[in-house]
Amino acid sequence: MRDNKSISVIIPTLNEEKNLPIVLASLPKYIDEVLIIDGYSVDGTVEIAKRHNAKVIYSDKGKGAALIKGLNMAKGDIIIMMDADCSHRVNEFDLLIGGINAGYDLCMGSRFIQGGGTEDMPWYRVFGNKFFVFLVNIIWRMNYSDLCYGYRSLTREAAKRLELKSESFAIETEMSIKAAKKKLKVIEVPSFEKKRKFGHGNLKTFKHGFRILMRIAKEL
């Protein structure tokens, strides 16, 4: 499935000592590089990452800043972004890698196309996501179905071309918008989002929703 391309996986973490070992143990053996971008966890997250031979990089400015740092440092031909909370199914790697092998620059998991779904979105987050999707599609003439989902793959060249700036949870929205503006080849593949296994997430719906709206406005 890798088509002779090297593959890096980047995972932002903050106090994920219960979830991270499950995620790392489930990664396919063909992955060439795992980068853990840690926000200075105070639990055993970093020790667990090192035990699994992952490279640990530190960044405490937010999820977006962590992902940008990981994208800049990843050496793989294909880079997969995923969360550390067990919400992303590793058996979907074939779809994410297949999209890039088929010639696309960016392959985005979507919870809202046939075959996708979610166990972890209350109605107000579904509404907010659909509103942002509507705005982006209208303004940049795209046909996205999901915008605020972090399970994605892209080429290393595309990561450089995107020139991402968002330090917050608006990073996925910025990525989608800039992919449209820079005429990258983009495909969505179905993804099913599971509930976080342990602990509580750092997403604050209204706070981060406002930042996403501001990112859309800034890209105009």
C-alpha positions in Angstrom: 0.0 0.0 0.0 2.9 2.4 0.7 4.0 2.2 -3.0 7.7 2.5 -2.0 7.1 5.9 -0.3 8.4 6.6 3.2 5.7 7.4 5.7 5.8 9.7 8.8 3.0 9.9 11.4 2.7 13.0 13.5 0.7 13.0 16.8 0.2 16.1 19.0 0.0 15.1 22.7 -0.7 16.6 26.1 -1.1 14.3 29.0 -2.1 11.2 27.0 -0.3 8.5 29.0 -3.4 6.2 29.0 -4.3 6.6 25.3 -0.9 7.0 23.7 0.4 3.4 24.3 -2.7 2.0 22.6 -2.3 4.3 19.6 1.4 3.6 19.2 1.0 -0.2 19.6 -1.6 -0.2 16.8 0.5 1.6 14.2 1.4 -0.6 11.2 5.0 -1.9 11.1 5.6 -0.2 7.7 5.6 3.3 9.3 9.0 4.8 8.9 8.9 7.6 11.5 6.6 8.6 14.4 6.9 12.1 15.7 5.2 13.0 19.0 4.8 16.7 19.3 4.3 17.1 23.1 3.0 20.2 24.9 5.2 19.5 28.0 3.0 16.8 29.5 3.3 16.3 33.2 2.3 12.6 33.2 4.1 9.7 31.5 3.3 10.6 27.9 6.9 11.4 26.9 8.4 8.2 28.5 5.8 6.1 26.7 6.6 7.7 23.4 10.3 7.1 23.8 9.6 3.5 24.9 7.9 3.0 21.5 10.9 4.5 19.7 9.0 7.7 18.7 10.8 10.9 18.3 9.7 13.5 20.8 9.5 17.2 19.9 8.2 19.9 22.3 5.7 22.6 21.5 3.4 24.3 23.9 1.7 27.0 21.8 -1.3 24.9 20.7 -2.4 22.1 18.5 -1.8 24.1 15.3 1.8 25.1 16.3 2.5 21.4 17.2 1.3 20.2 13.9 3.3 22.8 12.0 6.4 21.8 13.8 5.8 18.2 13.0 5.1 18.9 9.4 8.3 20.9 9.1 10.4 18.1 10.7 8.8 15.0 9.2 11.0 13.3 6.7 8.5 11.0 5.1 7.2 11.3 1.5 3.7 10.9 3.0 2.8 12.5 6.3 -0.2 11.3 8.3 -1.7 13.6 11.0 -3.7 11.9 13.7 -4.8 12.4 17.3 -3.5 10.7 20.4 -6.9 9.9 22.0 -7.8 6.7 20.2 -10.5 8.4 18.2 -8.9 7.6 14.8 -9.0 4.1 13.4 -5.6 3.0 12.2 -7.2 0.6 9.7 -8.1 3.8 7.7 -4.4 4.4 6.9 -4.9 2.5 3.7 -7.4 5.1 2.6 -5.2 8.0 3.6 -2.1 6.5 1.9 -4.1 5.4 -1.1 -5.3 8.9 -1.8 -1.7 10.2 -2.0 -0.6 7.2 -4.1 -3.4 8.0 -6.5 -1.9 11.4 -7.1 -3.5 13.8 -4.7 -1.6 16.3 -2.6 -3.9 16.2 0.4 -6.2 13.4 1.5 -8.7 14.4 4.2 -10.8 12.1 6.4 -14.5 13.0 6.4 -17.1 12.0 8.9 -19.9 13.3 6.7 -19.6 11.2 3.5 -20.8 7.7 2.8 -18.9 5.3 5.1 -17.9 8.0 7.6 -19.4 8.9 10.9 -18.8 10.0 14.5 -19.5 8.9 18.1 -18.1 12.2 19.5 -19.9 15.2 18.1 -22.8 16.9 19.9 -25.4 18.6 17.7 -24.0 22.1 18.2 -20.5 21.0 17.0 -22.1 19.3 14.0 -24.0 22.5 13.2 -20.8 24.7 13.6 -18.8 22.4 11.4 -21.5 22.4 8.7 -21.7 26.2 8.9 -17.9 26.6 8.4 -18.0 24.1 5.6 -20.7 26.1 3.9 -18.8 29.3 4.2 -15.5 27.8 2.9 -17.3 26.0 0.0 -19.1 29.2 -1.1 -16.1 31.5 -0.8 -13.5 29.2 -2.4 -15.7 27.2 -4.6 -14.9 23.8 -3.1 -17.0 20.8 -2.3 -15.8 19.9 1.2 -18.0 17.8 3.5 -15.9 18.1 6.7 -13.6 20.9 7.8 -12.6 20.6 11.4 -11.2 17.0 11.4 -7.6 16.2 12.0 -7.2 12.8 10.4 -5.4 13.6 7.2 -2.5 12.8 5.0 -0.4 14.9 2.6 2.8 14.9 0.7 5.9 16.6 2.2 5.9 19.0 -0.7 2.3 20.0 -0.1 3.1 20.6 3.6 5.7 23.1 2.5 3.5 24.8 0.0 0.7 25.3 2.5 2.8 27.7 4.6 0.5 27.2 7.6 0.4 29.7 10.4 -2.5 28.8 12.8 -1.3 27.9 16.3 -4.8 26.8 17.4 -7.5 24.3 16.5 -8.1 26.4 13.4 -5.2 24.6 11.7 -7.4 22.1 9.8 -9.5 24.9 8.5 -6.5 26.9 7.4 -5.1 23.8 5.7 -8.4 23.2 3.7 -8.6 26.9 2.7 -5.0 27.2 1.6 -5.2 23.9 -0.3 -8.1 25.5 -2.3 -6.3 28.8 -2.8 -3.1 27.1 -3.9 -4.9 24.8 -6.3 -3.7 21.6 -4.6 -5.3 18.3 -5.6 -7.6 17.3 -2.7 -9.7 14.2 -2.0 -11.9 13.3 0.9 -12.1 9.7 2.2 -14.6 8.3 4.7 -13.5 8.2 8.3 -15.3 7.1 11.5 -14.4 9.0 14.6 -14.6 7.1 17.8 -15.1 8.5 21.3 -11.9 9.5 23.2 -11.0 6.4 25.2 -9.5 8.0 28.4 -9.5 11.5 29.8 -10.9 14.8 28.5 -10.0 16.6 25.3 -8.7 20.2 25.0 -11.2 21.4 22.5 -13.4 24.3 23.7 -16.3 24.5 21.3 -17.1 28.2 21.3 -13.6 29.5 22.0 -12.1 27.5 19.2 -15.1 28.0 17.0 -14.5 31.7 17.1 -10.9 31.2 16.2 -11.9 29.1 13.2 -14.3 31.9 12.1 -11.5 34.5 12.5 -9.2 32.2 10.4 -11.8 32.1 7.6 -12.0 35.9 7.7 -8.2 36.3 7.7 -7.9 34.1 4.5 -10.3 36.3 2.5 
